Amino acid sequence: MDAPPPALLDVVIIGAGISGINTAYRLQSNLPSASYTILEARDRIGGTWDLFRYPGIRSDSDLYTFGFSWRPWTEQKIIASGEALRDYIRESAAVTGIDRHIQYGHKLVSADWSSEQQAWRLGVDADGEKVLWGRFVVLGTGYYDYAEALPSNVPGIERFAGQVIHPQFWPEDLDYEGKKVVVIGSGATAVTLLPVLAEKAERVTMLQRSPGYVVSVPSVDRSAQWLGWLLPAWLTFNIVRLKYLVLPTLFFKFCRRFPNAARKMLRKGTVEQLPRNVPHDPNFEPKYNPWDQRLCVSPDGDFFKSLHTGKSDVVTGLIDTVTATGIQMKSGRFLDADIIITATGLKIQVVGGTHVSVDGHRADVTEKFLWRNLMLQDLPNLATIVGYTNAPWTLGADAAALHICRLLNYMQAHQITSAVPHMEDPSSVKAVPLLNLSSTYVERGKGALPKAGDTAPWKPRGTYIGDMWAARFSSLSDGLQFSRVSG
C-alpha cells in the first residue's frame, strides 16, 4: 500500500468555481490552521461561469444572494453578465489569498479511501499521473458533465448542412450576423440567447416542444440605490440581501400553495408584454405549475422587447425532421435555418465523474443517500456540495461549507479521524428526488444522482433558513459514525 507523504493535506477541495471558492473561504475563516488545496481540472477559475461563453450569458438570480455573503456585490446591476461574474469570482479569490491554493490543470480521476491510513488517495491527471493524499475531500464539481452535453435527440439533425451548436461549447469565432438562427429549447439559455442573437442575426426563432414561464425583473434595484444614499454600504447590503432572501422564498411558497392563482398572475404579466402577433397560448401556457420547473428570468423584459422588433419569434410544436436547410415541423410549417442551437439542457453528473472507492472496492454513488445534503452514505470524510434549484445555488453551497467546517472542528476537538454517514435500517427510509424540479434534463438524469430520503437526516434541501440552522445546530451524531485511529 502507498504510504501518504509527510505533507498530508487536511482538506482537498475539488473545483474552483463558486462552491469551491466559498468552501475555501469558510475553511480559512473557521479552521485557519488547516492545510488545503483546490484542484481545478481546467486552466482558469470560475467553474460554470468560465466554461459557458455563449452571447449574453448571465446569472438568473440576484447577486445579493448569488454572490458571496462575505464579499458583497457592489455593482449596480443585480443580474450580472458572465464576464462580470468571472471577474467577481477571480477577485474574491485574490483578495482572500485563496488563489494561491489553486492547482490548475489538475483533474481528479480517482479517489480511494484507505482505512489503514485514514485518508483519501487521490489519483490526479496533471499532464501525467499524480497522487495526492488528503484527510477530507470536498467535491465542488456541480451536478453536470463539463466535457459532454446532454444529447438533444433531434430527428434528422445529422442531415443539416449548416452549423449545429450547443451553448456549452460555443465557438468563439461563430459568425451569426445576417443569419437565420433557430434555438431549440425553452429554458434559461434559450431565453437569454434570443434577444442577444437577434441584435445581429437576420432572424432568431426559439423553437420549443412545450413552453416555460418567463418573468421580467429589473436589472437594477432602485431600493438599493435609495438605501445607499442614506445608509452605510454594509447596512444597505444586508437589508437588500434580506429582501432577496425573503421575498423569492415567499413567492415560491405562494406558487406551490396556490398554483392556479400564480398561473393567473404570471399570465397577466406575460400578456401585457407580448406583441399582438405572438399569442400567449400555446407559446406561454406551460402544462406544469409555476416552480415545478425553474422560472426563466428576463432582465428588464429584454426577451419580450426582442419579440416586438420583428426579428425574433417563438414557435411551439413538435419537430418532424431536420433537413439540409432547416426544420420541418409536424404542423407543416418549415423553419429556414443557417444555424441550429440545441439549448436542450445539461447532462447530469455527480462527483465530477470521479471513480470513488473504499479500500479498493468501487462505490456506486448513484445508490447512496446523502446525509444532510452533504456526505455520501458509507463513504468516509467525503462531502459534496449541493445547492438549491429554487434559489441561488450559492446559498445552499454556503450552508454546506459551514456544516463541513463545524464537522471538521468537532472531529479535530475529539481527535476523530473519520466520519461515515451510515443508515442503520435502509428499509425505513423511502427514496425521494434529490432535486425538486421536473425539467427534462433533470428527469433524464435522475439515475445519475445520489438519493435523498423522506426522513432526517437524509431529506433533500429545504429552505435556506432551515439549512443554515442545521449547519450550525443540528446533531452531528445522528446518522454519522465516528472513528479514532492513531497514526
C-alpha positions in Angstrom: 0.0 0.0 0.0 1.2 3.5 -0.8 2.2 5.5 2.3 0.9 9.0 2.5 3.6 11.7 2.1 4.7 13.9 5.1 2.7 16.8 3.6 -0.7 15.1 4.0 -3.3 17.7 3.4 -6.1 18.3 5.8 -8.7 19.1 3.1 -8.7 18.8 -0.6 -11.3 20.8 -2.5 -12.3 19.8 -6.0 -13.3 22.6 -8.3 -12.5 26.3 -8.4 -16.0 27.6 -9.1 -18.5 29.3 -6.8 -18.7 26.2 -4.5 -15.0 25.6 -4.2 -14.0 29.2 -3.6 -16.7 29.7 -1.0 -15.7 26.4 0.8 -12.1 27.6 0.8 -13.1 30.9 2.4 -15.1 29.2 5.1 -12.3 26.8 5.8 -9.7 29.6 6.1 -12.0 31.5 8.4 -13.2 28.6 10.7 -10.1 26.4 10.6 -7.2 28.7 10.0 -4.6 26.1 10.8 -5.9 23.6 8.3 -3.8 22.9 5.2 -5.7 22.7 2.0 -5.5 22.8 -1.8 -8.0 23.3 -4.6 -7.7 21.0 -7.6 -9.2 22.6 -10.8 -9.3 20.5 -14.0 -9.4 23.5 -16.2 -6.8 26.3 -16.6 -9.0 29.1 -15.2 -11.1 29.9 -12.2 -14.8 30.3 -12.3 -16.4 26.9 -13.0 -19.7 27.2 -14.8 -19.1 31.0 -15.4 -15.9 30.4 -17.1 -16.9 27.3 -19.1 -20.1 28.8 -20.7 -19.2 31.6 -23.1 -22.3 32.0 -25.3 -23.5 35.5 -26.1 -25.4 37.2 -23.3 -24.7 34.6 -20.6 -25.7 35.9 -17.2 -26.9 34.9 -13.8 -30.6 34.0 -13.4 -30.6 35.1 -9.7 -29.8 38.4 -8.0 -26.2 38.9 -6.9 -27.1 39.9 -3.4 -27.8 36.2 -2.7 -26.0 34.5 -5.6 -22.8 36.4 -4.6 -20.7 35.5 -1.6 -22.1 36.8 1.7 -18.6 37.6 2.8 -17.8 39.8 -0.2 -20.8 42.0 -1.0 -21.7 42.6 -4.6 -21.2 46.3 -5.3 -22.2 46.7 -8.9 -25.5 48.4 -9.8 -26.8 45.5 -12.0 -28.1 42.7 -9.8 -28.5 40.3 -12.7 -24.8 40.0 -13.7 -23.2 39.1 -17.0 -21.0 36.1 -17.2 -17.9 38.3 -17.6 -18.8 40.3 -14.5 -19.3 37.1 -12.6 -15.9 35.7 -13.7 -14.2 38.9 -12.6 -16.1 38.8 -9.3 -15.0 35.2 -8.5 -11.4 35.8 -9.6 -11.1 39.0 -7.5 -12.8 37.3 -4.5 -10.2 34.5 -4.6 -7.4 37.0 -5.0 -8.2 39.4 -2.1 -8.6 36.4 0.3 -5.4 34.6 -0.8 -7.5 31.6 -2.0 -6.0 31.8 -5.5 -2.6 30.8 -4.1 -4.1 27.4 -3.1 -5.4 26.5 -6.6 -3.7 23.9 -8.7 -4.9 24.4 -12.3 -4.9 21.6 -14.9 -5.4 19.0 -12.1 -8.3 16.7 -12.9 -9.4 14.3 -10.2 -9.7 10.8 -11.8 -9.9 8.5 -8.8 -10.4 8.7 -5.0 -9.7 5.7 -2.9 -10.2 5.8 0.9 -7.6 3.9 2.8 -8.9 2.7 6.2 -5.3 1.9 7.2 -4.1 5.5 6.5 -7.4 7.2 7.4 -7.0 9.3 4.3 -8.0 9.6 0.6 -5.6 8.5 -2.1 -6.3 10.9 -5.0 -5.3 10.0 -8.5 -4.9 13.2 -10.5 -4.4 13.8 -14.2 -1.9 16.7 -14.4 -0.1 16.2 -17.7 0.6 12.7 -16.4 -0.4 10.7 -13.3 0.0 12.3 -9.9 -1.0 11.2 -6.5 -2.1 13.4 -3.6 -3.3 12.4 -0.1 -6.0 14.2 1.9 -7.8 13.6 5.2 -11.1 15.1 4.0 -12.3 15.7 0.4 -14.9 18.3 -0.6 -16.4 17.9 -4.1 -17.4 21.3 -5.5 -17.9 20.0 -9.0 -21.6 20.8 -9.5 -24.1 18.5 -10.9 -23.4 18.3 -14.7 -20.8 17.0 -17.1 -18.3 19.6 -18.2 -17.0 17.5 -21.0 -20.2 16.3 -22.6 -23.6 18.0 -23.3 -26.9 16.3 -23.0 -27.8 14.7 -26.3 -30.6 16.7 -28.0 -32.2 13.7 -29.8 -33.4 15.9 -32.7 -34.6 13.7 -35.6 -32.5 14.2 -38.8 -30.1 16.7 -37.2 -27.2 14.9 -38.9 -28.6 16.0 -42.3 -28.4 19.7 -41.5 -25.9 21.4 -43.8 -25.4 24.4 -41.5 -23.7 24.7 -38.1 -25.1 22.9 -35.1 -24.0 24.5 -31.8 -24.5 23.5 -28.2 -24.3 26.6 -25.8 -21.9 24.6 -23.5 -19.3 24.6 -26.3 -19.9 27.9 -28.0 -17.2 28.7 -30.7 -15.5 32.0 -30.1 -15.4 32.7 -33.9 -19.1 31.9 -34.6 -20.4 34.4 -37.1 -24.2 34.7 -36.9 -24.6 38.2 -38.3 -27.3 38.2 -41.0 -28.0 34.5 -40.5 -31.3 32.7 -39.7 -30.9 31.1 -36.3 -33.2 28.5 -34.6 -32.7 28.0 -30.9 -34.2 24.7 -29.8 -35.2 24.9 -26.1 -37.4 26.8 -23.7 -35.2 27.2 -20.7 -33.0 29.9 -19.3 -30.3 29.5 -22.0 -32.8 29.9 -24.9 -34.5 32.9 -23.2 -31.1 34.5 -22.8 -29.8 33.8 -26.3 -32.9 35.0 -28.3 -32.6 38.8 -27.6 -28.9 38.9 -27.9 -28.6 37.0 -31.1 -31.5 39.0 -32.6 -29.3 42.1 -32.4 -27.1 40.8 -35.3 -28.9 37.9 -36.9 -31.4 38.2 -39.7 -33.9 36.3 -37.6 -34.0 34.2 -34.5 -36.6 31.6 -33.7 -37.0 30.0 -30.3 -38.4 26.5 -31.1 -39.9 24.8 -28.1 -41.7 21.5 -27.7 -43.5 22.9 -24.7 -43.4 26.4 -23.1 -42.0 27.6 -19.8 -42.6 30.6 -17.6 -40.7 33.8 -18.4 -40.7 36.5 -15.8 -39.4 40.1 -16.3 -37.3 41.5 -13.5 -35.5 44.8 -13.2 -31.7 44.6 -13.7 -31.1 47.4 -11.2 -32.7 47.5 -7.8 -33.8 51.1 -7.1 -34.4 50.4 -3.4 -30.7 49.5 -3.1 -29.8 52.8 -4.7 -32.1 54.8 -2.3 -30.8 53.0 0.7 -27.2 53.5 -0.4 -27.7 57.3 -0.3 -29.0 57.1 3.3 -27.2 54.2 5.0 -23.6 52.8 5.3 -22.7 50.3 2.5 -22.6 47.3 4.8 -26.1 48.0 6.2 -27.5 48.6 2.8 -26.2 45.3 1.6 -27.6 43.4 4.5 -31.0 44.9 4.2 -31.3 44.3 0.5 -29.8 40.8 0.8 -32.5 40.0 3.4 -35.1 41.3 1.0 -33.9 38.9 -1.7 -33.8 36.0 0.8 -37.4 36.5 2.0 -39.4 37.7 -1.0 -38.4 35.0 -3.5 -38.9 32.3 -0.8 -42.4 33.7 -0.1 -43.2 33.7 -3.9 -42.0 30.1 -4.3 -44.2 29.0 -1.4 -47.1 31.0 -2.9 -46.7 29.3 -6.2 -46.7 25.8 -4.6 -49.6 26.6 -2.3 -51.8 28.5 -4.8 -50.7 27.3 -8.2 -53.8 28.5 -10.1 -53.5 32.0 -8.6 -49.8 32.0 -9.5 -50.5 30.9 -13.1 -53.1 33.7 -13.5 -50.6 36.3 -12.1 -47.8 35.2 -14.4 -50.1 35.0 -17.4 -51.2 38.6 -16.8 -47.6 39.8 -16.6 -46.7 37.9 -19.8 -49.7 39.0 -21.9 -49.0 42.7 -21.1 -45.5 42.4 -22.6 -46.3 40.3 -25.7 -46.7 41.8 -29.2 -50.1 41.2 -30.8 -48.7 38.8 -33.4 -47.3 36.4 -30.7 -50.2 34.6 -29.0 -49.9 33.6 -25.3 -51.4 30.2 -26.0 -49.6 27.9 -26.8 -46.3 29.8 -26.7 -46.5 30.8 -23.0 -49.0 28.4 -21.5 -47.0 25.7 -19.7 -48.6 22.4 -18.8 -47.0 22.4 -15.4 -47.5 24.7 -12.4 -45.1 27.5 -11.6 -41.9 26.3 -9.9 -42.4 22.7 -10.9 -39.6 23.8 -13.2 -37.4 26.8 -12.7 -38.8 30.1 -13.9 -36.8 31.9 -16.6 -35.7 35.4 -15.8 -35.7 38.3 -18.4 -33.8 41.3 -17.2 -35.8 44.5 -17.9 -38.0 42.3 -20.2 -35.3 42.1 -22.9 -36.9 38.8 -24.2 -40.3 40.4 -24.8 -38.8 43.6 -26.2 -37.0 41.5 -28.8 -40.2 39.9 -29.9 -41.6 43.4 -30.6 -38.7 44.1 -33.1 -40.0 41.6 -35.6 -36.5 39.9 -35.8 -37.4 37.2 -33.3 -40.3 34.9 -32.6 -41.4 31.8 -30.7 -42.7 28.6 -32.3 -44.2 25.8 -30.2 -44.6 22.4 -31.6 -43.0 19.0 -32.4 -40.2 18.5 -34.9 -40.9 16.1 -37.7 -37.3 16.1 -39.1 -34.3 18.3 -39.8 -33.4 18.8 -43.5 -30.3 20.3 -45.0 -31.8 23.8 -44.9 -33.9 23.9 -41.8 -36.5 22.2 -39.6 -39.7 20.6 -40.8 -42.4 20.8 -38.1 -45.2 18.2 -37.7 -47.7 21.1 -38.1 -46.5 21.5 -41.7 -44.5 24.7 -41.0 -40.9 24.9 -42.2 -38.3 26.9 -40.4 -35.4 28.0 -42.5 -32.1 27.9 -40.7 -28.4 28.6 -41.2 -27.5 27.8 -37.6 -29.3 25.5 -35.2 -28.5 25.9 -31.5 -29.5 23.0 -29.2 -30.2 24.6 -25.9 -31.8 21.5 -24.5 -30.2 21.1 -21.1 -27.2 19.7 -19.3 -26.0 16.1 -18.8 -26.3 15.3 -15.1 -23.1 14.0 -13.5 -22.1 13.9 -9.9 -18.6 13.8 -8.2 -17.2 15.1 -11.5 -17.2 11.6 -13.0 -14.5 10.5 -10.4 -14.0 6.8 -9.7 -14.7 6.5 -6.0 -13.7 3.5 -3.9 -13.1 2.4 -0.3 -10.1 0.1 0.3 -10.1 -0.7 -3.4 -13.9 -1.5 -3.6 -15.7 0.7 -6.0 -18.7 2.7 -4.7 -21.7 3.4 -6.8 -22.6 7.0 -5.7 -26.0 6.8 -7.5 -27.0 4.1 -5.0 -26.0 6.2 -2.0 -28.2 8.5 0.1 -27.0 12.0 1.1 -26.6 12.7 4.7 -27.9 16.3 5.4 -27.4 17.1 1.6 -23.7 16.9 2.3 -22.0 13.5 2.7 -22.5 10.3 0.8 -23.7 7.2 2.7 -20.9 4.8 3.7 -18.1 7.0 2.3 -15.8 8.4 5.0 -14.7 12.0 5.1 -16.2 12.9 1.7 -18.6 15.8 1.2 -20.3 17.0 -2.0 -21.7 20.5 -2.4 -25.4 20.6 -3.4 -27.1 24.0 -3.8 -30.7 24.9 -4.4 -32.8 24.6 -7.6 -35.4 27.1 -6.4 -33.0 29.7 -5.1 -29.4 30.8 -5.8 -27.0 27.8 -5.7 -24.6 29.8 -3.6 -26.9 29.8 -0.6 -27.0 26.0 -0.4 -23.3 25.9 -1.1 -22.6 28.2 1.9 -24.8 26.2 4.2 -22.9 23.1 3.2 -19.5 24.8 3.7 -20.4 26.0 7.2 -21.7 22.5 8.0 -18.4 21.0 6.8 -16.3 23.4 8.9 -18.4 22.6 12.0 -17.9 18.9 11.5 -14.2 19.3 10.9 -13.8 21.4 14.1 -15.7 18.7 16.0 -13.5 15.9 14.6 -10.4 17.9 15.5 -11.5 18.6 19.0 -12.4 15.0 19.7 -9.4 13.5 17.8 -11.7 11.8 15.3 -10.0 10.5 12.1 -13.1 9.6 10.1 -16.8 10.4 9.9 -19.0 8.0 7.9 -22.7 8.5 7.2 -24.5 5.2 7.9 -28.1 4.1 7.7 -29.0 1.6 10.3 -32.2 0.4 8.6 -32.3 1.3 4.9 -35.8 -0.2 4.6 -37.1 2.6 6.9 -36.2 5.3 4.5 -38.1 5.9 1.3 -36.1 7.4 -1.6 -37.3 10.8 -2.9 -35.8 13.0 -5.7 -32.7 14.9 -4.7 -33.6 17.9 -7.0 -37.2 19.1 -6.8 -37.6 20.0 -10.4 -39.3 18.3 -13.4 -37.2 19.8 -16.1 -36.4 17.4 -19.0 -32.7 17.2 -18.3 -33.3 16.6 -14.6 -35.8 13.8 -15.3 -33.4 12.2 -17.8 -30.5 12.4 -15.4 -32.3 11.2 -12.2 -30.4 7.8 -12.4 -27.1 9.6 -12.3 -27.8 11.4 -9.0 -27.4 10.2 -5.4 -30.6 9.7 -3.4 -32.4 11.7 -0.8 -34.8 10.3 1.8 -38.1 11.1 3.3 -36.8 11.3 6.9 -34.0 13.3 8.5 -31.0 13.3 8.3 -31.5 12.1 4.7 -34.0 14.7 3.5 -33.3 16.9 0.4 -32.6 20.6 0.8 -35.5 22.6 2.3 -35.2 26.3 3.0 -32.1 28.5 3.4 -33.0 29.4 7.0 -33.7 25.8 7.9 -30.4 24.6 6.3 -28.4 27.3 8.0 -29.9 26.3 11.3 -29.0 22.7 10.6 -25.4 23.7 9.6 -24.9 25.4 12.9 -27.0 23.4 15.4 -28.2 20.0 14.1 -26.9 16.8 15.7 -23.6 15.6 14.2 -24.0 12.1 15.6 -27.4 11.5 14.0 -26.6 9.2 11.1 -22.8 9.6 11.4 -20.3 7.0 12.7 -17.0 8.3 14.1 -13.7 6.5 14.3 -10.4 7.3 16.1 -7.4 5.6 14.6 -4.0 6.6 15.8 -1.3 7.2 13.3 
